Amino acid sequence: MIALNIALSGIASLLLLGGKISHSTFCIPLAINDESTCNINQESLCAKLLMETKLIIWDEAPIMNKLCFQAFDRTLRDIIRASDECVFLPSFSV
């Protein structure tokens, strides 16, 4: 199983085994608004990693802007929707 350790700040990420910064790991934009999404291509290795991940440990989550979580949620939903469409697309023969 895959677990991702991430944190808001670089100092906290150094304290986590294999820890990374949330903004760089999930490509969360720094200038964020209500309609933002993360810059993760649905065909990228990052998207494939997120599909295989079973647990995300997000240190310092309570001090993050809620728009970051909403952008990440929208991105994950897009990735899952795209993978479901690829798996369940019927094949038609002419």
N, CA, C and O atoms as a CHARMM CRD file, in Angstrom:
* protein
*
  376
    1    1 MET  N      0.83000  -1.18400   0.00000 PROA 1      0.00000
    2    1 MET  CA     0.00000   0.00000   0.00000 PROA 1      0.00000
    3    1 MET  C      0.87400   1.24700   0.00000 PROA 1      0.00000
    4    1 MET  O      1.98600   1.24900   0.52700 PROA 1      0.00000
    5    2 ILE  N      0.35600   2.28300  -0.59000 PROA 2      0.00000
    6    2 ILE  CA     1.09400   3.54900  -0.69200 PROA 2      0.00000
    7    2 ILE  C      0.49000   4.56700   0.26000 PROA 2      0.00000
    8    2 ILE  O     -0.72400   4.76900   0.28500 PROA 2      0.00000
    9    3 ALA  N      1.35900   5.21100   1.05100 PROA 3      0.00000
   10    3 ALA  CA     0.95500   6.30600   1.93900 PROA 3      0.00000
   11    3 ALA  C      1.83900   7.51000   1.62300 PROA 3      0.00000
   12    3 ALA  O      3.05300   7.37100   1.47200 PROA 3      0.00000
   13    4 LEU  N      1.23000   8.68900   1.52400 PROA 4      0.00000
   14    4 LEU  CA     1.97200   9.91800   1.26700 PROA 4      0.00000
   15    4 LEU  C      2.02700  10.74700   2.53700 PROA 4      0.00000
   16    4 LEU  O      1.00200  10.99000   3.17500 PROA 4      0.00000
   17    5 ASN  N      3.23900  11.18600   2.90700 PROA 5      0.00000
   18    5 ASN  CA     3.43900  12.09000   4.03700 PROA 5      0.00000
   19    5 ASN  C      3.69400  13.48100   3.48700 PROA 5      0.00000
   20    5 ASN  O      4.67900  13.69800   2.78100 PROA 5      0.00000
   21    6 ILE  N      2.82400  14.41900   3.79800 PROA 6      0.00000
   22    6 ILE  CA     3.01100  15.78800   3.33200 PROA 6      0.00000
   23    6 ILE  C      2.76400  16.76200   4.46500 PROA 6      0.00000
   24    6 ILE  O      2.11700  16.43200   5.45900 PROA 6      0.00000
   25    7 ALA  N      3.28800  17.96800   4.30200 PROA 7      0.00000
   26    7 ALA  CA     3.09800  19.02200   5.29300 PROA 7      0.00000
   27    7 ALA  C      3.02400  20.36300   4.57500 PROA 7      0.00000
   28    7 ALA  O      3.41800  20.48400   3.41500 PROA 7      0.00000
   29    8 LEU  N      2.52300  21.34900   5.26900 PROA 8      0.00000
   30    8 LEU  CA     2.41700  22.68700   4.69300 PROA 8      0.00000
   31    8 LEU  C      3.78200  23.33800   4.56400 PROA 8      0.00000
   32    8 LEU  O      4.08700  23.94100   3.53500 PROA 8      0.00000
   33    9 SER  N      4.60500  23.22300   5.59400 PROA 9      0.00000
   34    9 SER  CA     5.89900  23.91400   5.58500 PROA 9      0.00000
   35    9 SER  C      7.04700  22.94200   5.33400 PROA 9      0.00000
   36    9 SER  O      6.93600  21.74000   5.57400 PROA 9      0.00000
   37   10 GLY  N      8.14100  23.49600   4.84700 PROA 10     0.00000
   38   10 GLY  CA     9.32500  22.69100   4.58000 PROA 10     0.00000
   39   10 GLY  C      9.93900  22.11400   5.84100 PROA 10     0.00000
   40   10 GLY  O     10.44600  20.99300   5.82800 PROA 10     0.00000
   41   11 ILE  N      9.89900  22.86400   6.92400 PROA 11     0.00000
   42   11 ILE  CA    10.46700  22.39000   8.18900 PROA 11     0.00000
   43   11 ILE  C      9.70400  21.16100   8.68400 PROA 11     0.00000
   44   11 ILE  O     10.31900  20.17100   9.07900 PROA 11     0.00000
   45   12 ALA  N      8.39000  21.21400   8.66500 PROA 12     0.00000
   46   12 ALA  CA     7.58600  20.07700   9.11200 PROA 12     0.00000
   47   12 ALA  C      7.76700  18.87900   8.19300 PROA 12     0.00000
   48   12 ALA  O      7.76500  17.74100   8.66200 PROA 12     0.00000
   49   13 SER  N      7.92400  19.11000   6.89800 PROA 13     0.00000
   50   13 SER  CA     8.09300  17.98700   5.97300 PROA 13     0.00000
   51   13 SER  C      9.41000  17.25800   6.21400 PROA 13     0.00000
   52   13 SER  O      9.50600  16.05900   5.95500 PROA 13     0.00000
   53   14 LEU  N     10.42900  17.97000   6.70800 PROA 14     0.00000
   54   14 LEU  CA    11.70600  17.33300   7.02000 PROA 14     0.00000
   55   14 LEU  C     11.58100  16.35800   8.18600 PROA 14     0.00000
   56   14 LEU  O     12.36700  15.41700   8.29900 PROA 14     0.00000
   57   15 LEU  N     10.59800  16.58000   9.05100 PROA 15     0.00000
   58   15 LEU  CA    10.41100  15.71500  10.20600 PROA 15     0.00000
   59   15 LEU  C      9.64100  14.43900   9.86500 PROA 15     0.00000
   60   15 LEU  O      9.62600  13.50000  10.66000 PROA 15     0.00000
   61   16 LEU  N      9.00200  14.39200   8.69700 PROA 16     0.00000
   62   16 LEU  CA     8.23700  13.22200   8.26900 PROA 16     0.00000
   63   16 LEU  C      9.10900  12.31500   7.40700 PROA 16     0.00000
   64   16 LEU  O      9.84900  12.79700   6.55000 PROA 16     0.00000
   65   17 LEU  N      9.02500  11.02500   7.62600 PROA 17     0.00000
   66   17 LEU  CA     9.75700  10.06600   6.81600 PROA 17     0.00000
   67   17 LEU  C      9.22300  10.11700   5.38400 PROA 17     0.00000
   68   17 LEU  O      8.06000   9.79300   5.14400 PROA 17     0.00000
   69   18 GLY  N     10.05500  10.51700   4.44600 PROA 18     0.00000
   70   18 GLY  CA     9.62400  10.64800   3.05800 PROA 18     0.00000
   71   18 GLY  C      8.68400  11.81200   2.83500 PROA 18     0.00000
   72   18 GLY  O      7.95000  11.83400   1.84700 PROA 18     0.00000
   73   19 GLY  N      8.69300  12.78300   3.74000 PROA 19     0.00000
   74   19 GLY  CA     7.76100  13.90100   3.67300 PROA 19     0.00000
   75   19 GLY  C      8.05800  14.87700   2.55300 PROA 19     0.00000
   76   19 GLY  O      9.21300  15.07200   2.17300 PROA 19     0.00000
   77   20 LYS  N      7.02500  15.48100   2.03500 PROA 20     0.00000
   78   20 LYS  CA     7.10200  16.48900   0.98400 PROA 20     0.00000
   79   20 LYS  C      6.21700  17.66600   1.36400 PROA 20     0.00000
   80   20 LYS  O      5.41300  17.56800   2.29100 PROA 20     0.00000
   81   21 ILE  N      6.36100  18.77200   0.65600 PROA 21     0.00000
   82   21 ILE  CA     5.52300  19.95000   0.87300 PROA 21     0.00000
   83   21 ILE  C      4.25100  19.78900   0.04800 PROA 21     0.00000
   84   21 ILE  O      4.30700  19.38400  -1.11300 PROA 21     0.00000
   85   22 SER  N      3.11600  20.10300   0.64100 PROA 22     0.00000
   86   22 SER  CA     1.81900  19.88100  -0.01300 PROA 22     0.00000
   87   22 SER  C      1.66900  20.65600  -1.31200 PROA 22     0.00000
   88   22 SER  O      1.13400  20.12100  -2.28400 PROA 22     0.00000
   89   23 HSD  N      2.12600  21.89900  -1.35500 PROA 23     0.00000
   90   23 HSD  CA     1.95800  22.70600  -2.56300 PROA 23     0.00000
   91   23 HSD  C      2.75200  22.13900  -3.73800 PROA 23     0.00000
   92   23 HSD  O      2.28000  22.17800  -4.87400 PROA 23     0.00000
   93   24 SER  N      3.93600  21.62100  -3.48500 PROA 24     0.00000
   94   24 SER  CA     4.72100  21.06500  -4.58500 PROA 24     0.00000
   95   24 SER  C      4.27100  19.64700  -4.94600 PROA 24     0.00000
   96   24 SER  O      4.29600  19.26700  -6.11700 PROA 24     0.00000
   97   25 THR  N      3.86700  18.87800  -3.96000 PROA 25     0.00000
   98   25 THR  CA     3.43300  17.50100  -4.22200 PROA 25     0.00000
   99   25 THR  C      2.15200  17.46700  -5.03200 PROA 25     0.00000
  100   25 THR  O      2.04300  16.69800  -5.98700 PROA 25     0.00000
  101   26 PHE  N      1.18600  18.28600  -4.66500 PROA 26     0.00000
  102   26 PHE  CA    -0.11800  18.27500  -5.32700 PROA 26     0.00000
  103   26 PHE  C     -0.28400  19.43000  -6.31500 PROA 26     0.00000
  104   26 PHE  O     -1.37600  19.63800  -6.84300 PROA 26     0.00000
  105   27 CYS  N      0.77800  20.17400  -6.56600 PROA 27     0.00000
  106   27 CYS  CA     0.75300  21.30600  -7.52000 PROA 27     0.00000
  107   27 CYS  C     -0.39300  22.26700  -7.20600 PROA 27     0.00000
  108   27 CYS  O     -1.11400  22.70200  -8.10300 PROA 27     0.00000
  109   28 ILE  N     -0.54900  22.58800  -5.93700 PROA 28     0.00000
  110   28 ILE  CA    -1.59200  23.52300  -5.50200 PROA 28     0.00000
  111   28 ILE  C     -1.13400  24.93500  -5.85700 PROA 28     0.00000
  112   28 ILE  O     -0.02100  25.32200  -5.49900 PROA 28     0.00000
  113   29 PRO  N     -1.96300  25.71300  -6.55300 PROA 29     0.00000
  114   29 PRO  CA    -1.53900  27.06700  -6.91900 PROA 29     0.00000
  115   29 PRO  C     -1.39500  27.96800  -5.69500 PROA 29     0.00000
  116   29 PRO  O     -2.15000  27.84500  -4.73000 PROA 29     0.00000
  117   30 LEU  N     -0.42400  28.86800  -5.74600 PROA 30     0.00000
  118   30 LEU  CA    -0.21900  29.79500  -4.63400 PROA 30     0.00000
  119   30 LEU  C     -1.29400  30.87600  -4.60300 PROA 30     0.00000
  120   30 LEU  O     -1.76600  31.25300  -3.53000 PROA 30     0.00000
  121   31 ALA  N     -1.67800  31.37200  -5.76500 PROA 31     0.00000
  122   31 ALA  CA    -2.78800  32.33000  -5.86800 PROA 31     0.00000
  123   31 ALA  C     -4.04600  31.50800  -6.11500 PROA 31     0.00000
  124   31 ALA  O     -4.32800  31.10800  -7.24400 PROA 31     0.00000
  125   32 ILE  N     -4.79200  31.26500  -5.05400 PROA 32     0.00000
  126   32 ILE  CA    -5.91200  30.31600  -5.13300 PROA 32     0.00000
  127   32 ILE  C     -7.23900  31.04700  -4.97600 PROA 32     0.00000
  128   32 ILE  O     -7.33200  32.05200  -4.27200 PROA 32     0.00000
  129   33 ASN  N     -8.27200  30.52000  -5.65000 PROA 33     0.00000
  130   33 ASN  CA    -9.61700  31.09000  -5.52000 PROA 33     0.00000
  131   33 ASN  C    -10.64100  29.95500  -5.47200 PROA 33     0.00000
  132   33 ASN  O    -10.26700  28.78500  -5.39500 PROA 33     0.00000
  133   34 ASP  N    -11.91800  30.29300  -5.51800 PROA 34     0.00000
  134   34 ASP  CA   -12.98800  29.29800  -5.37200 PROA 34     0.00000
  135   34 ASP  C    -13.05200  28.28200  -6.50800 PROA 34     0.00000
  136   34 ASP  O    -13.65100  27.21800  -6.34600 PROA 34     0.00000
  137   35 GLU  N    -12.45100  28.58700  -7.64600 PROA 35     0.00000
  138   35 GLU  CA   -12.54500  27.70100  -8.80900 PROA 35     0.00000
  139   35 GLU  C    -11.21000  27.06000  -9.17200 PROA 35     0.00000
  140   35 GLU  O    -11.09400  26.42900 -10.22300 PROA 35     0.00000
  141   36 SER  N    -10.21800  27.21400  -8.32900 PROA 36     0.00000
  142   36 SER  CA    -8.88300  26.68800  -8.61900 PROA 36     0.00000
  143   36 SER  C     -8.87500  25.16200  -8.60100 PROA 36     0.00000
  144   36 SER  O     -9.65800  24.51900  -7.90400 PROA 36     0.00000
  145   37 THR  N     -7.96200  24.61100  -9.39200 PROA 37     0.00000
  146   37 THR  CA    -7.66300  23.18000  -9.35000 PROA 37     0.00000
  147   37 THR  C     -6.15000  23.03900  -9.30400 PROA 37     0.00000
  148   37 THR  O     -5.41300  23.98100  -9.59700 PROA 37     0.00000
  149   38 CYS  N     -5.70800  21.86800  -8.93900 PROA 38     0.00000
  150   38 CYS  CA    -4.27600  21.60600  -8.91400 PROA 38     0.00000
  151   38 CYS  C     -3.80100  21.33800 -10.33400 PROA 38     0.00000
  152   38 CYS  O     -4.56500  20.85900 -11.17300 PROA 38     0.00000
  153   39 ASN  N     -2.56000  21.64300 -10.59400 PROA 39     0.00000
  154   39 ASN  CA    -1.99100  21.49600 -11.93000 PROA 39     0.00000
  155   39 ASN  C     -1.43700  20.07900 -12.11100 PROA 39     0.00000
  156   39 ASN  O     -0.23000  19.88800 -12.25700 PROA 39     0.00000
  157   40 ILE  N     -2.33500  19.08900 -12.10000 PROA 40     0.00000
  158   40 ILE  CA    -1.95500  17.69500 -12.28200 PROA 40     0.00000
  159   40 ILE  C     -2.65900  17.17500 -13.52700 PROA 40     0.00000
  160   40 ILE  O     -3.88800  17.14300 -13.58800 PROA 40     0.00000
  161   41 ASN  N     -1.88300  16.77200 -14.50400 PROA 41     0.00000
  162   41 ASN  CA    -2.43000  16.20300 -15.72200 PROA 41     0.00000
  163   41 ASN  C     -3.00000  14.81200 -15.41500 PROA 41     0.00000
  164   41 ASN  O     -2.39300  14.04800 -14.66500 PROA 41     0.00000
  165   42 GLN  N     -4.13900  14.48800 -15.97900 PROA 42     0.00000
  166   42 GLN  CA    -4.80800  13.21500 -15.70800 PROA 42     0.00000
  167   42 GLN  C     -4.00800  12.01400 -16.20600 PROA 42     0.00000
  168   42 GLN  O     -4.25100  10.89000 -15.76800 PROA 42     0.00000
  169   43 GLU  N     -3.06300  12.23400 -17.11100 PROA 43     0.00000
  170   43 GLU  CA    -2.23200  11.15800 -17.65000 PROA 43     0.00000
  171   43 GLU  C     -0.85100  11.09800 -16.98900 PROA 43     0.00000
  172   43 GLU  O     -0.03000  10.25700 -17.35500 PROA 43     0.00000
  173   44 SER  N     -0.58700  11.98000 -16.02400 PROA 44     0.00000
  174   44 SER  CA     0.75300  12.09600 -15.44600 PROA 44     0.00000
  175   44 SER  C      1.03600  10.99400 -14.43000 PROA 44     0.00000
  176   44 SER  O      0.13600  10.28600 -13.97800 PROA 44     0.00000
  177   45 LEU  N      2.31500  10.87400 -14.09000 PROA 45     0.00000
  178   45 LEU  CA     2.72700   9.91300 -13.06700 PROA 45     0.00000
  179   45 LEU  C      2.15200  10.29500 -11.70400 PROA 45     0.00000
  180   45 LEU  O      1.82600   9.42500 -10.89700 PROA 45     0.00000
  181   46 CYS  N      2.03000  11.58800 -11.45400 PROA 46     0.00000
  182   46 CYS  CA     1.44800  12.05600 -10.18700 PROA 46     0.00000
  183   46 CYS  C     -0.00400  11.59700 -10.06500 PROA 46     0.00000
  184   46 CYS  O     -0.42900  11.16500  -8.99300 PROA 46     0.00000
  185   47 ALA  N     -0.75900  11.68700 -11.14700 PROA 47     0.00000
  186   47 ALA  CA    -2.16100  11.23700 -11.12900 PROA 47     0.00000
  187   47 ALA  C     -2.23400   9.73400 -10.88800 PROA 47     0.00000
  188   47 ALA  O     -3.08900   9.26000 -10.14000 PROA 47     0.00000
  189   48 LYS  N     -1.33900   8.99000 -11.52200 PROA 48     0.00000
  190   48 LYS  CA    -1.31700   7.53100 -11.32200 PROA 48     0.00000
  191   48 LYS  C     -0.94000   7.19100  -9.88400 PROA 48     0.00000
  192   48 LYS  O     -1.49500   6.26400  -9.29400 PROA 48     0.00000
  193   49 LEU  N      0.01100   7.95000  -9.31900 PROA 49     0.00000
  194   49 LEU  CA     0.38700   7.73900  -7.92000 PROA 49     0.00000
  195   49 LEU  C     -0.79500   8.01000  -6.99600 PROA 49     0.00000
  196   49 LEU  O     -1.03800   7.24200  -6.06500 PROA 49     0.00000
  197   50 LEU  N     -1.52900   9.08300  -7.24000 PROA 50     0.00000
  198   50 LEU  CA    -2.68700   9.41500  -6.40300 PROA 50     0.00000
  199   50 LEU  C     -3.77000   8.34400  -6.50700 PROA 50     0.00000
  200   50 LEU  O     -4.45400   8.06200  -5.52300 PROA 50     0.00000
  201   51 MET  N     -3.93100   7.75400  -7.66800 PROA 51     0.00000
  202   51 MET  CA    -4.93300   6.68600  -7.83200 PROA 51     0.00000
  203   51 MET  C     -4.55400   5.44200  -7.02200 PROA 51     0.00000
  204   51 MET  O     -5.43000   4.70800  -6.56400 PROA 51     0.00000
  205   52 GLU  N     -3.26500   5.21000  -6.84900 PROA 52     0.00000
  206   52 GLU  CA    -2.79500   4.03700  -6.11700 PROA 52     0.00000
  207   52 GLU  C     -2.64400   4.29500  -4.61300 PROA 52     0.00000
  208   52 GLU  O     -2.50300   3.35200  -3.83500 PROA 52     0.00000
  209   53 THR  N     -2.67200   5.55600  -4.20600 PROA 53     0.00000
  210   53 THR  CA    -2.45800   5.91300  -2.80400 PROA 53     0.00000
  211   53 THR  C     -3.65500   5.52200  -1.94500 PROA 53     0.00000
  212   53 THR  O     -4.80500   5.78400  -2.29900 PROA 53     0.00000
  213   54 LYS  N     -3.36700   4.90100  -0.82500 PROA 54     0.00000
  214   54 LYS  CA    -4.41500   4.47700   0.10900 PROA 54     0.00000
  215   54 LYS  C     -4.54700   5.41500   1.30400 PROA 54     0.00000
  216   54 LYS  O     -5.60200   5.46100   1.93700 PROA 54     0.00000
  217   55 LEU  N     -3.48600   6.16800   1.62300 PROA 55     0.00000
  218   55 LEU  CA    -3.50000   7.02600   2.80800 PROA 55     0.00000
  219   55 LEU  C     -2.66700   8.27200   2.54400 PROA 55     0.00000
  220   55 LEU  O     -1.55400   8.18900   2.02500 PROA 55     0.00000
  221   56 ILE  N     -3.21600   9.42800   2.90800 PROA 56     0.00000
  222   56 ILE  CA    -2.47300  10.68700   2.84600 PROA 56     0.00000
  223   56 ILE  C     -2.41700  11.24700   4.26700 PROA 56     0.00000
  224   56 ILE  O     -3.44600  11.53600   4.87800 PROA 56     0.00000
  225   57 ILE  N     -1.20200  11.39400   4.77400 PROA 57     0.00000
  226   57 ILE  CA    -0.99000  12.00400   6.09000 PROA 57     0.00000
  227   57 ILE  C     -0.59900  13.44800   5.82600 PROA 57     0.00000
  228   57 ILE  O      0.48000  13.72000   5.30000 PROA 57     0.00000
  229   58 TRP  N     -1.49000  14.38600   6.19700 PROA 58     0.00000
  230   58 TRP  CA    -1.32100  15.80200   5.86200 PROA 58     0.00000
  231   58 TRP  C     -1.07400  16.57600   7.15300 PROA 58     0.00000
  232   58 TRP  O     -2.01800  16.97400   7.83500 PROA 58     0.00000
  233   59 ASP  N      0.20100  16.78900   7.48500 PROA 59     0.00000
  234   59 ASP  CA     0.57200  17.51000   8.70100 PROA 59     0.00000
  235   59 ASP  C      0.28000  18.99700   8.52500 PROA 59     0.00000
  236   59 ASP  O      0.38600  19.52400   7.41700 PROA 59     0.00000
  237   60 GLU  N     -0.07500  19.65200   9.57600 PROA 60     0.00000
  238   60 GLU  CA    -0.39200  21.07800   9.61100 PROA 60     0.00000
  239   60 GLU  C     -1.63500  21.43100   8.78500 PROA 60     0.00000
  240   60 GLU  O     -1.79500  22.57800   8.36600 PROA 60     0.00000
  241   61 ALA  N     -2.49400  20.47500   8.55600 PROA 61     0.00000
  242   61 ALA  CA    -3.70300  20.70000   7.75400 PROA 61     0.00000
  243   61 ALA  C     -4.61500  21.78700   8.34000 PROA 61     0.00000
  244   61 ALA  O     -5.16800  22.57500   7.57200 PROA 61     0.00000
  245   62 PRO  N     -4.79300  21.86400   9.65700 PROA 62     0.00000
  246   62 PRO  CA    -5.71800  22.87100  10.19000 PROA 62     0.00000
  247   62 PRO  C     -5.32900  24.32100   9.89800 PROA 62     0.00000
  248   62 PRO  O     -6.18300  25.20700   9.95300 PROA 62     0.00000
  249   63 ILE  N     -4.05300  24.58000   9.58800 PROA 63     0.00000
  250   63 ILE  CA    -3.65900  25.96800   9.34200 PROA 63     0.00000
  251   63 ILE  C     -3.65300  26.31900   7.84800 PROA 63     0.00000
  252   63 ILE  O     -3.30000  27.43600   7.46900 PROA 63     0.00000
  253   64 MET  N     -4.04300  25.36400   7.01200 PROA 64     0.00000
  254   64 MET  CA    -4.10200  25.63600   5.56800 PROA 64     0.00000
  255   64 MET  C     -5.41900  26.29400   5.20200 PROA 64     0.00000
  256   64 MET  O     -6.42300  26.14200   5.89800 PROA 64     0.00000
  257   65 ASN  N     -5.40100  27.02400   4.10400 PROA 65     0.00000
  258   65 ASN  CA    -6.60100  27.64300   3.56900 PROA 65     0.00000
  259   65 ASN  C     -7.53000  26.54800   3.03700 PROA 65     0.00000
  260   65 ASN  O     -7.07800  25.62900   2.35500 PROA 65     0.00000
  261   66 LYS  N     -8.81400  26.64300   3.34300 PROA 66     0.00000
  262   66 LYS  CA    -9.75900  25.61500   2.90100 PROA 66     0.00000
  263   66 LYS  C     -9.84300  25.53800   1.38000 PROA 66     0.00000
  264   66 LYS  O    -10.22200  24.49900   0.83900 PROA 66     0.00000
  265   67 LEU  N     -9.50000  26.61200   0.68500 PROA 67     0.00000
  266   67 LEU  CA    -9.52100  26.59200  -0.77500 PROA 67     0.00000
  267   67 LEU  C     -8.48500  25.61800  -1.34300 PROA 67     0.00000
  268   67 LEU  O     -8.67200  25.08600  -2.43700 PROA 67     0.00000
  269   68 CYS  N     -7.39800  25.38400  -0.60800 PROA 68     0.00000
  270   68 CYS  CA    -6.40100  24.39600  -1.03700 PROA 68     0.00000
  271   68 CYS  C     -7.00300  22.99700  -1.04300 PROA 68     0.00000
  272   68 CYS  O     -6.78200  22.23000  -1.98000 PROA 68     0.00000
  273   69 PHE  N     -7.76000  22.66300  -0.00400 PROA 69     0.00000
  274   69 PHE  CA    -8.40300  21.35700   0.06800 PROA 69     0.00000
  275   69 PHE  C     -9.47800  21.21100  -0.99700 PROA 69     0.00000
  276   69 PHE  O     -9.63600  20.14000  -1.58400 PROA 69     0.00000
  277   70 GLN  N    -10.21500  22.28700  -1.24700 PROA 70     0.00000
  278   70 GLN  CA   -11.25500  22.23700  -2.27500 PROA 70     0.00000
  279   70 GLN  C    -10.64400  22.06000  -3.65900 PROA 70     0.00000
  280   70 GLN  O    -11.18500  21.31800  -4.47800 PROA 70     0.00000
  281   71 ALA  N     -9.54100  22.72200  -3.93000 PROA 71     0.00000
  282   71 ALA  CA    -8.85500  22.56300  -5.21900 PROA 71     0.00000
  283   71 ALA  C     -8.33200  21.14200  -5.37100 PROA 71     0.00000
  284   71 ALA  O     -8.44200  20.55300  -6.44600 PROA 71     0.00000
  285   72 PHE  N     -7.76600  20.58800  -4.31000 PROA 72     0.00000
  286   72 PHE  CA    -7.26000  19.21800  -4.33700 PROA 72     0.00000
  287   72 PHE  C     -8.40800  18.23200  -4.52700 PROA 72     0.00000
  288   72 PHE  O     -8.27900  17.26700  -5.28100 PROA 72     0.00000
  289   73 ASP  N     -9.52000  18.46500  -3.85500 PROA 73     0.00000
  290   73 ASP  CA   -10.69300  17.60200  -3.99900 PROA 73     0.00000
  291   73 ASP  C    -11.21400  17.62200  -5.44300 PROA 73     0.00000
  292   73 ASP  O    -11.51000  16.56800  -6.00600 PROA 73     0.00000
  293   74 ARG  N    -11.32600  18.80700  -6.03900 PROA 74     0.00000
  294   74 ARG  CA   -11.78200  18.91200  -7.43300 PROA 74     0.00000
  295   74 ARG  C    -10.84100  18.15700  -8.36900 PROA 74     0.00000
  296   74 ARG  O    -11.28600  17.47700  -9.29400 PROA 74     0.00000
  297   75 THR  N     -9.54800  18.28200  -8.12300 PROA 75     0.00000
  298   75 THR  CA    -8.56700  17.60700  -8.96500 PROA 75     0.00000
  299   75 THR  C     -8.68200  16.09500  -8.84100 PROA 75     0.00000
  300   75 THR  O     -8.66500  15.38600  -9.84800 PROA 75     0.00000
  301   76 LEU  N     -8.79800  15.59700  -7.61300 PROA 76     0.00000
  302   76 LEU  CA    -8.94500  14.14700  -7.41600 PROA 76     0.00000
  303   76 LEU  C    -10.20800  13.62600  -8.08200 PROA 76     0.00000
  304   76 LEU  O    -10.19500  12.55600  -8.69000 PROA 76     0.00000
  305   77 ARG  N    -11.29300  14.36900  -7.97100 PROA 77     0.00000
  306   77 ARG  CA   -12.54100  13.94500  -8.61900 PROA 77     0.00000
  307   77 ARG  C    -12.38000  13.88800 -10.13900 PROA 77     0.00000
  308   77 ARG  O    -12.89700  12.97500 -10.78300 PROA 77     0.00000
  309   78 ASP  N    -11.67100  14.85300 -10.71000 PROA 78     0.00000
  310   78 ASP  CA   -11.42000  14.84600 -12.15300 PROA 78     0.00000
  311   78 ASP  C    -10.56900  13.64100 -12.56300 PROA 78     0.00000
  312   78 ASP  O    -10.84500  12.99800 -13.57500 PROA 78     0.00000
  313   79 ILE  N     -9.54600  13.34200 -11.78100 PROA 79     0.00000
  314   79 ILE  CA    -8.67100  12.20800 -12.07800 PROA 79     0.00000
  315   79 ILE  C     -9.44900  10.89900 -11.99900 PROA 79     0.00000
  316   79 ILE  O     -9.32800  10.04500 -12.87700 PROA 79     0.00000
  317   80 ILE  N    -10.24800  10.74400 -10.94400 PROA 80     0.00000
  318   80 ILE  CA   -11.02900   9.51700 -10.77800 PROA 80     0.00000
  319   80 ILE  C    -12.06000   9.39100 -11.88800 PROA 80     0.00000
  320   80 ILE  O    -12.25100   8.30700 -12.43900 PROA 80     0.00000
  321   81 ARG  N    -12.72700  10.49500 -12.22000 PROA 81     0.00000
  322   81 ARG  CA   -13.73300  10.46600 -13.29000 PROA 81     0.00000
  323   81 ARG  C    -13.09100  10.07500 -14.61400 PROA 81     0.00000
  324   81 ARG  O    -13.65900   9.28300 -15.36600 PROA 81     0.00000
  325   82 ALA  N    -11.92000  10.61800 -14.90600 PROA 82     0.00000
  326   82 ALA  CA   -11.23200  10.30300 -16.16300 PROA 82     0.00000
  327   82 ALA  C    -10.81000   8.83900 -16.20300 PROA 82     0.00000
  328   82 ALA  O    -10.90100   8.19900 -17.25100 PROA 82     0.00000
  329   83 SER  N    -10.35100   8.30300 -15.08000 PROA 83     0.00000
  330   83 SER  CA    -9.93500   6.89400 -15.06700 PROA 83     0.00000
  331   83 SER  C    -11.14500   5.96800 -15.17800 PROA 83     0.00000
  332   83 SER  O    -11.06900   4.92200 -15.82200 PROA 83     0.00000
  333   84 ASP  N    -12.26800   6.35200 -14.54900 PROA 84     0.00000
  334   84 ASP  CA   -13.48600   5.55300 -14.66500 PROA 84     0.00000
  335   84 ASP  C    -14.00300   5.54400 -16.09300 PROA 84     0.00000
  336   84 ASP  O    -14.47500   4.51200 -16.57000 PROA 84     0.00000
  337   85 GLU  N    -13.92400   6.67500 -16.78400 PROA 85     0.00000
  338   85 GLU  CA   -14.38300   6.74800 -18.16500 PROA 85     0.00000
  339   85 GLU  C    -13.51500   5.88300 -19.06400 PROA 85     0.00000
  340   85 GLU  O    -14.02300   5.26500 -20.00000 PROA 85     0.00000
  341   86 CYS  N    -12.21700   5.82700 -18.79900 PROA 86     0.00000
  342   86 CYS  CA   -11.32300   5.00200 -19.60900 PROA 86     0.00000
  343   86 CYS  C    -11.59800   3.51900 -19.39300 PROA 86     0.00000
  344   86 CYS  O    -11.52600   2.73000 -20.33500 PROA 86     0.00000
  345   87 VAL  N    -11.91100   3.14100 -18.16700 PROA 87     0.00000
  346   87 VAL  CA   -12.14300   1.73800 -17.85000 PROA 87     0.00000
  347   87 VAL  C    -13.49000   1.27500 -18.38300 PROA 87     0.00000
  348   87 VAL  O    -13.60100   0.15900 -18.89000 PROA 87     0.00000
  349   88 PHE  N    -14.50800   2.10800 -18.27900 PROA 88     0.00000
  350   88 PHE  CA   -15.86100   1.68400 -18.60000 PROA 88     0.00000
  351   88 PHE  C    -16.36700   2.13800 -19.96800 PROA 88     0.00000
  352   88 PHE  O    -17.55600   2.00300 -20.25500 PROA 88     0.00000
  353   89 LEU  N    -15.49100   2.66900 -20.81200 PROA 89     0.00000
  354   89 LEU  CA   -15.94300   3.06200 -22.14000 PROA 89     0.00000
  355   89 LEU  C    -16.25800   1.81000 -22.95400 PROA 89     0.00000
  356   89 LEU  O    -15.40400   0.93300 -23.08100 PROA 89     0.00000
  357   90 PRO  N    -17.44700   1.70900 -23.50000 PROA 90     0.00000
  358   90 PRO  CA   -17.75900   0.52900 -24.30900 PROA 90     0.00000
  359   90 PRO  C    -17.00900   0.58900 -25.63100 PROA 90     0.00000
  360   90 PRO  O    -16.77300   1.66500 -26.18100 PROA 90     0.00000
  361   91 SER  N    -16.64700  -0.56000 -26.12000 PROA 91     0.00000
  362   91 SER  CA   -15.98700  -0.59400 -27.42600 PROA 91     0.00000
  363   91 SER  C    -17.01700  -0.97700 -28.47600 PROA 91     0.00000
  364   91 SER  O    -17.73300  -1.96900 -28.33800 PROA 91     0.00000
  365   92 PHE  N    -17.07400  -0.18200 -29.50800 PROA 92     0.00000
  366   92 PHE  CA   -18.02600  -0.41500 -30.58600 PROA 92     0.00000
  367   92 PHE  C    -17.26400  -0.84100 -31.83300 PROA 92     0.00000
  368   92 PHE  O    -16.20700  -0.29200 -32.14400 PROA 92     0.00000
  369   93 SER  N    -17.79400  -1.79600 -32.52500 PROA 93     0.00000
  370   93 SER  CA   -17.19000  -2.18000 -33.79600 PROA 93     0.00000
  371   93 SER  C    -18.11700  -1.77800 -34.92300 PROA 93     0.00000
  372   93 SER  O    -19.33900  -1.86600 -34.80300 PROA 93     0.00000
  373   94 VAL  N    -17.53400  -1.34300 -36.00100 PROA 94     0.00000
  374   94 VAL  CA   -18.32200  -0.86900 -37.12600 PROA 94     0.00000
  375   94 VAL  C    -18.34400  -1.90200 -38.21300 PROA 94     0.00000
  376   94 VAL  O    -18.96300  -1.68900 -39.25600 PROA 94     0.00000
